[in-house]
Amino acid sequence: YQRRVRGALQVKTKQGEWIDANPIPGAFVMNIGDMFKLWSNGTYSSTPHRVINRAERFRISIPFFYEPNFEAMITPHPMFGEPKFTPIRYGDFLLSKVNSN
């Protein structure tokens, strides 16, 4: 749920431009993580995003992260066609991501 403050949530386009993701009444915003790209065989990608507090009062954000088991092997789901990605142990992916920051 987002308050009706326009321009608070922004997403970055493939061209590198920040655009507003304005609230839609009754809708929830869901940002997918990088692992979802592999699982969806490239159908979905995570989007760089940022929040700018444009309200006159404080803003509360409640993120929820759900991750696979560290030892889980992540493979493209068959419903997305012939695999384009090599399966990876989630822990290896996570450590690579953490160590590259």
ABEGO torsion letter per residue (X at the ends): XBBBBBGABBBBBAAGBBBBBBBBBGBBBBBBBAAAAAAAGGABBBBBBBBBBABABBBBBBBBBBBBBAABBBBBBAAAEBBABBBBBAAAAAAAAAAAX
